[in-house]
Amino acid sequence: MGVPHGHADPLRGGGAEADTVHLDQSHGPTFLDAEAQLEMYRVLLDRIESIALNVTRSRDLIHNLIRDL
């Protein structure tokens, strides 16, 4: 799995795979470091990135929503 746009990535540390996921929860922080847990978050991030709008489409959506208010 590579970083699709070459940007800093919270789970991959800018291209290198991260060794910890930090979760803020109501009872305090939780740190995940097992490879299976990390892989689950990498898969989730890939799914989110695959459906997220790019910068231009995001900006257009926001402008259209504001215009329609």
N, C-alpha and C positions, 0 to 999 in steps of 0.2 A: 504494500500500500504506500503510495507516495503522496506528498502534499500536492494537491491539484494545481494550486496557483503559486507555489513557491513562497507563501507567506508564513509568518510565525503561526504555529498551530498549538493550541493548548494541550492537546493529547500527544503531539508528536515533537514538540519543542523546536519548531522551525525546520523540520525535516528529519530529525533524529527521533526515534520512538521514545516517548515518555515512559518513566518507570513508576509513576505514581499519578493517581487521579485524586483530587481533593474535592470533597463534597461538603458544602455547608448545609447543615440540617438543623431542625429546631432544637435538637438536644446537643448540638455542637458539631465540630468538624469531624469528618470521617475520611480516612485515607485508604485508598484501595491500591494494592501493589501486586496482586496475583496476576499472572499473565492472562488467565482466562477472563478475569474482570476487566483488565486493560483492553483486551481484544474486543470485548462486548462494547466498550465505549468507543473504540475505533470504528467498529461497524456502524454504531449509531451515528457518529459524526459523519461518516461517509454517506449514510442515508439522508441525513439532514442537508448536507452539501449538495446532494444530487437533486433535491427538490427546491432548494432556496433560489430566490430570484437573484439575478446578477445586479450590480450596482445601478445600471441604467433602468432596468425594469423595476427595481425597488423604488428608485426616485420617482419614476412615472406613476407608480401606484400611489405613493404618498401624495404627490401633487394632485392626482385625480380625486383622491379621498378628500383633500382639503377643499378643492374646487367644488365638490358636491355637497359640502356642509351647508 
